[in-house]
Amino acid sequence: MTDLYIAAGGGGDPIGTLIAARTITVDPAPPLIATYAWERPEVDPTSSPLGKRDFTGLAREAGGAAAFTPATRARLPAGSTMPGLARDLPARLLLLDPTQGLSSLSRQIESMAKAAGGRIRIVDIGGDILTHGNEPTLCSPFGDAYTLAACHLTGIPTTVYIAGPGLDGEIGEQTLLERLTGRHPLTTGRGAASAAAPALAWHPSEASALWAAAIHGARGTVRAVRDTIHLTDVSPRLYHLPLQEAIGHNPVARALLDERPATLDAAADLSHRLTGIHGLEPERNRAPRQDPPAGRTAFLNQDEAMKSLREAADGADHVTLRYAARTLGLTWTDIPALRAILDTDTPLLQLA
């Protein structure tokens, strides 16, 4: 019997979900992690959640689930980090395909969980899954709400986990702690975070990297691509609460369950009506970022790069590797080479 873990937001969330799984259970077997293939525009220029038809080389798991392998490839022009995560995370990585609507997504999750024989454990890095829809820094509530609603429809016992409150920069740490009042955090050890190190060595994830760094003891200010994050003694924590309590916080999840939109677009329209954030259209309408060609690290040296980063970070104690790459005119695929130049193997780059 194996629990089904769900990385609530896609992107780099499977990395944090692995850390959570290593904290929640002592089972030495690789955890079963289901995730959206939904990436930032710099990884996937289509900026859409990808479905089965968008990949070649998917494997077939028990219950008919599609699984990523190192040989899986996204069909151009789409891009995905999921094959790399399948290679470097000690986990079985399954594809959640939301493109056919809420009912279809729920059936996928139900089939995965029943084939595994366990309960469902949703993991959200940062905590925006507990949104009330009106936080001024909220920017991506839709995917999490869609996950909550789909899991509710399965009828399978489900627990929601909040890893690193506030680390995604969408809801403040103190606000989340108030919403988690009475919930006692789990203790996450460095061994759990170390299991994600091979993936964090190259992946542009910021929230999962921040959580891993906090578990390893990092504290202070961190300059990320969108904002500055504060690592505190709360940052390493992992909280849990029942699914219904999480849905009680999330107005988009409640509306999805009340209205049962038939398509992904209709569900995103509903999110826009409630929060002002569509969930799909902002990504579709955003002009693609023009990244420089990869391989420009050959022109860098350590001292000049660190000087540039300290100036750009404006007094922050750390920067994310995604921020460092962008600041230095590199792409996210240059992160491994940049790490080598800067002689760092930690989740964040320390400046102070």
C-alpha positions as CSV (number, residue, x, y, z in Angstrom):
1,M,0.0,0.0,0.0
2,T,1.4,3.4,-1.1
3,D,0.1,6.8,-0.6
4,L,-0.3,9.1,-3.6
5,Y,1.4,12.4,-3.3
6,I,0.3,15.3,-5.4
7,A,2.6,18.3,-6.2
8,A,-0.1,20.9,-6.1
9,G,1.3,23.5,-8.5
10,G,3.5,21.6,-11.0
11,G,6.8,23.1,-12.1
12,G,9.4,22.6,-9.3
13,D,6.8,21.4,-6.8
14,P,7.7,17.7,-7.2
15,I,11.1,18.5,-5.6
16,G,9.5,19.9,-2.5
17,T,7.0,17.1,-2.5
18,L,9.8,14.6,-2.4
19,I,11.2,16.3,0.7
20,A,7.7,16.3,2.3
21,A,7.2,12.6,1.5
22,R,10.6,11.7,3.1
23,T,9.4,13.6,6.2
24,I,5.9,12.1,6.3
25,T,6.8,8.4,5.9
26,V,9.7,6.2,6.8
27,D,8.9,3.9,3.8
28,P,12.2,3.5,1.9
29,A,10.5,2.9,-1.4
30,P,10.4,5.8,-3.9
31,P,7.2,7.8,-3.3
32,L,4.5,8.1,-5.9
33,I,4.2,11.7,-6.9
34,A,1.6,13.0,-9.4
35,T,2.2,16.5,-10.9
36,Y,1.0,18.9,-13.5
37,A,3.5,19.4,-16.4
38,W,3.0,23.2,-16.0
39,E,6.1,25.3,-16.2
40,R,7.3,28.9,-16.3
41,P,7.5,30.5,-19.8
42,E,11.3,30.3,-19.8
43,V,11.0,26.5,-19.6
44,D,7.9,26.0,-21.7
45,P,7.2,28.8,-24.2
46,T,3.6,27.5,-24.6
47,S,3.0,28.4,-20.9
48,S,0.1,25.9,-20.8
49,P,-0.5,22.8,-18.7
50,L,0.7,20.0,-20.9
51,G,-1.3,16.8,-21.3
52,K,-0.5,13.3,-22.5
53,R,-0.6,14.3,-26.2
54,D,2.2,16.8,-25.5
55,F,4.8,14.1,-24.7
56,T,6.5,11.2,-26.3
57,G,8.0,8.3,-24.3
58,L,5.6,8.3,-21.4
59,A,5.5,5.0,-19.5
60,R,2.3,3.3,-18.3
61,E,1.8,2.6,-14.6
62,A,-0.8,0.5,-12.9
63,G,-4.3,1.9,-13.2
64,G,-3.4,3.4,-16.6
65,A,-1.5,6.4,-15.3
66,A,1.1,8.0,-17.5
67,A,4.6,8.2,-15.9
68,F,7.6,10.3,-16.8
69,T,10.9,8.6,-17.5
70,P,14.3,10.1,-18.3
71,A,13.6,9.3,-22.0
72,T,10.3,11.2,-22.0
73,R,10.3,14.3,-24.2
74,A,7.9,17.2,-24.7
75,R,6.7,17.7,-28.2
76,L,8.1,21.0,-29.6
77,P,7.5,23.8,-29.2
78,A,6.7,22.8,-25.6
79,G,9.4,22.3,-23.0
80,S,9.4,20.4,-19.7
81,T,11.7,19.7,-16.8
82,M,9.8,16.6,-15.9
83,P,12.1,14.1,-17.7
84,G,15.0,15.5,-15.8
85,L,13.1,15.3,-12.5
86,A,12.2,11.6,-13.4
87,R,16.0,11.0,-13.8
88,D,17.2,12.9,-10.6
89,L,14.4,12.5,-8.0
90,P,14.2,9.2,-6.2
91,A,10.4,9.0,-6.9
92,R,7.9,7.7,-9.4
93,L,6.6,10.7,-11.3
94,L,3.1,10.6,-12.7
95,L,1.4,13.1,-15.1
96,L,-1.7,14.9,-14.1
97,D,-3.5,16.0,-17.3
98,P,-6.0,18.8,-16.5
99,T,-6.7,19.6,-20.1
100,Q,-9.9,17.6,-20.3
101,G,-11.6,19.2,-17.4
102,L,-12.2,18.8,-13.7
103,S,-14.1,15.5,-13.8
104,S,-11.4,13.9,-15.9
105,L,-8.7,15.1,-13.6
106,S,-10.6,13.7,-10.6
107,R,-10.9,10.3,-12.3
108,Q,-7.2,10.3,-13.0
109,I,-6.4,11.0,-9.4
110,E,-8.9,8.4,-8.2
111,S,-7.4,5.7,-10.4
112,M,-3.9,6.5,-9.3
113,A,-4.8,6.5,-5.6
114,K,-6.8,3.2,-5.9
115,A,-4.0,1.5,-7.8
116,A,-1.6,2.6,-5.1
117,G,-3.9,1.4,-2.4
118,G,-3.4,4.4,-0.1
119,R,-4.6,7.9,0.8
120,I,-4.0,11.2,-1.1
121,R,-1.5,13.7,0.3
122,I,-1.4,17.1,-1.4
123,V,1.8,19.1,-1.0
124,D,1.9,22.9,-1.6
125,I,5.2,24.7,-1.3
126,G,4.6,28.2,0.2
127,G,0.9,27.9,1.1
128,D,-1.0,29.8,-1.5
129,I,-3.4,26.8,-1.6
130,L,-4.9,28.4,1.5
131,T,-5.7,31.6,-0.3
132,H,-8.8,33.7,0.4
133,G,-8.6,35.1,-3.1
134,N,-7.9,38.7,-2.1
135,E,-4.3,38.8,-1.0
136,P,-2.4,41.7,-2.7
137,T,0.6,39.5,-3.7
138,L,-1.4,36.5,-4.9
139,C,-0.5,35.6,-8.5
140,S,-1.3,31.9,-9.2
141,P,-4.3,30.5,-7.2
142,F,-5.9,28.5,-10.0
143,G,-3.9,25.3,-10.2
144,D,-4.0,24.6,-6.4
145,A,-7.7,25.2,-6.3
146,Y,-8.2,22.8,-9.2
147,T,-6.2,20.2,-7.4
148,L,-8.3,20.6,-4.2
149,A,-11.6,20.3,-6.0
150,A,-10.5,17.3,-8.0
151,C,-9.3,15.4,-4.9
152,H,-12.6,16.2,-3.1
153,L,-14.5,14.6,-6.0
154,T,-12.6,11.3,-5.6
155,G,-14.0,10.7,-2.2
156,I,-10.6,9.3,-1.1
157,P,-9.3,10.5,2.3
158,T,-6.9,13.4,1.6
159,T,-4.6,15.5,3.7
160,V,-3.1,18.8,2.6
161,Y,0.5,19.8,3.6
162,I,1.9,23.3,3.6
163,A,5.7,23.4,3.2
164,G,7.6,26.5,4.0
165,P,4.8,29.0,4.8
166,G,5.3,32.1,2.7
167,L,8.2,30.9,0.6
168,D,6.4,31.3,-2.7
169,G,5.9,35.0,-2.0
170,E,2.1,34.9,-2.5
171,I,0.8,35.0,1.0
172,G,2.7,36.3,4.0
173,E,4.2,34.0,6.6
174,Q,2.2,35.5,9.5
175,T,-1.1,35.4,7.6
176,L,-0.6,31.7,6.9
177,L,0.3,31.0,10.5
178,E,-3.0,32.5,11.5
179,R,-4.8,30.2,9.1
180,L,-2.8,27.3,10.5
181,T,-3.6,28.1,14.1
182,G,-3.8,24.9,16.2
183,R,-1.8,22.9,13.6
184,H,1.5,21.4,14.8
185,P,4.3,21.2,12.3
186,L,6.2,18.1,11.4
187,T,10.0,18.2,11.8
188,T,11.8,18.0,8.5
189,G,15.4,16.7,8.6
190,R,18.3,17.6,6.5
191,G,18.4,14.1,5.1
192,A,15.0,14.6,3.5
193,A,16.2,17.8,1.9
194,S,19.4,16.2,0.7
195,A,17.5,13.7,-1.3
196,A,16.4,16.5,-3.6
197,A,20.0,17.9,-4.1
198,P,20.6,16.2,-7.6
199,A,17.5,17.9,-8.9
200,L,18.1,21.3,-7.3
201,A,21.6,21.3,-8.8
202,W,20.0,22.3,-12.2
203,H,16.3,23.0,-11.7
204,P,15.2,26.7,-11.7
205,S,12.7,26.1,-8.9
206,E,12.7,28.9,-6.3
207,A,10.1,27.8,-3.7
208,S,11.4,24.3,-3.3
209,A,15.0,25.6,-3.2
210,L,14.1,28.1,-0.5
211,W,12.5,25.3,1.5
212,A,15.4,23.0,1.2
213,A,17.8,25.8,2.1
214,A,15.8,26.7,5.2
215,I,15.8,23.0,6.3
216,H,19.6,23.1,5.9
217,G,19.7,26.1,8.2
218,A,19.7,29.1,5.9
219,R,18.2,32.3,7.3
220,G,17.9,35.9,6.2
221,T,16.8,37.7,3.1
222,V,16.8,36.0,-0.3
223,R,16.4,37.8,-3.6
224,A,14.2,35.8,-5.9
225,V,13.1,36.7,-9.5
226,R,9.9,38.3,-8.4
227,D,10.5,39.6,-4.9
228,T,12.5,39.3,-1.7
229,I,11.8,36.4,0.6
230,H,12.7,36.2,4.3
231,L,13.9,32.9,5.7
232,T,12.9,32.6,9.3
233,D,12.7,29.8,11.9
234,V,9.2,29.1,10.5
235,S,10.5,28.5,7.0
236,P,11.6,24.8,7.5
237,R,8.2,23.8,8.8
238,L,5.7,21.4,7.3
239,Y,2.1,21.8,8.4
240,H,-0.9,19.5,7.6
241,L,-4.7,19.9,7.7
242,P,-7.7,18.0,6.4
243,L,-8.8,18.6,2.8
244,Q,-12.1,20.1,3.8
245,E,-10.4,22.7,6.0
246,A,-8.2,23.7,3.1
247,I,-11.2,24.0,0.8
248,G,-12.9,26.1,3.4
249,H,-10.2,28.7,3.0
250,N,-10.2,28.6,-0.8
251,P,-13.1,30.3,-2.6
252,V,-12.1,29.1,-6.0
253,A,-12.0,25.5,-5.0
254,R,-15.5,25.9,-3.4
255,A,-16.9,27.5,-6.5
256,L,-15.4,24.8,-8.7
257,L,-17.2,22.2,-6.7
258,D,-20.5,24.2,-6.8
259,E,-20.4,24.9,-10.5
260,R,-18.5,21.9,-11.9
261,P,-17.2,23.7,-15.0
262,A,-16.9,21.2,-17.9
263,T,-13.6,22.5,-19.4
264,L,-10.3,23.8,-18.2
265,D,-11.0,27.2,-19.8
266,A,-14.3,27.5,-18.0
267,A,-12.7,26.7,-14.7
268,A,-10.0,29.4,-15.3
269,D,-12.8,31.9,-16.2
270,L,-14.4,31.1,-12.8
271,S,-11.0,31.8,-11.1
272,H,-10.8,35.1,-12.9
273,R,-14.3,36.1,-11.8
274,L,-13.5,35.4,-8.1
275,T,-9.9,36.6,-7.8
276,G,-9.1,38.7,-10.9
277,I,-6.5,36.2,-11.8
278,H,-7.4,33.9,-14.7
279,G,-4.8,31.2,-14.3
280,L,-4.4,30.6,-18.0
281,E,-4.8,33.9,-19.9
282,P,-2.1,35.8,-18.1
283,E,0.5,33.2,-19.2
284,R,-0.9,33.0,-22.7
285,N,-1.0,36.8,-23.2
286,R,2.5,37.4,-21.7
287,A,5.1,38.2,-24.4
288,P,7.7,35.4,-24.2
289,R,10.9,36.4,-22.5
290,Q,13.8,36.6,-25.0
291,D,16.5,34.6,-23.3
292,P,20.1,34.8,-24.5
293,P,21.7,31.7,-26.0
294,A,22.9,29.1,-23.5
295,G,26.6,28.7,-22.9
296,R,27.6,32.3,-22.0
297,T,29.1,31.2,-18.7
298,A,32.4,30.9,-20.5
299,F,32.7,34.6,-20.3
300,L,32.3,34.8,-16.5
301,N,34.7,34.7,-13.7
302,Q,33.8,34.2,-10.1
303,D,34.8,37.6,-8.7
304,E,33.0,39.6,-11.3
305,A,29.9,37.5,-11.1
306,M,29.7,37.8,-7.3
307,K,30.2,41.5,-7.5
308,S,27.4,41.9,-10.0
309,L,25.1,39.7,-7.9
310,R,25.8,41.6,-4.7
311,E,25.1,44.9,-6.4
312,A,21.8,43.6,-8.0
313,A,20.6,41.9,-4.8
314,D,20.8,45.2,-2.9
315,G,21.9,43.8,0.5
316,A,20.1,40.5,0.4
317,D,21.9,37.6,2.2
318,H,21.2,35.1,-0.6
319,V,19.9,34.9,-4.1
320,T,18.2,32.0,-5.9
321,L,20.1,30.4,-8.7
322,R,17.3,31.3,-11.1
323,Y,17.7,35.0,-10.1
324,A,21.5,34.7,-10.4
325,A,21.3,33.3,-13.9
326,R,18.9,35.9,-15.1
327,T,20.9,38.8,-13.5
328,L,24.0,37.6,-15.3
329,G,22.3,37.3,-18.6
330,L,22.1,33.5,-18.6
331,T,19.4,31.0,-19.1
332,W,18.1,28.5,-16.5
333,T,20.0,25.8,-18.4
334,D,23.2,27.5,-17.5
335,I,22.6,27.0,-13.8
336,P,24.9,23.9,-13.5
337,A,27.8,25.7,-15.2
338,L,27.1,28.8,-13.1
339,R,27.3,26.7,-9.9
340,A,30.7,25.4,-11.0
341,I,32.0,28.9,-11.6
342,L,30.7,30.2,-8.3
343,D,31.9,27.0,-6.5
344,T,28.6,26.3,-4.7
345,D,26.5,23.2,-4.3
346,T,23.8,24.6,-1.9
347,P,20.2,25.3,-2.8
348,L,20.8,29.1,-2.7
349,L,23.8,31.2,-3.4
350,Q,25.0,32.9,-0.2
351,L,26.2,36.5,-0.7
352,A,26.7,37.8,2.9
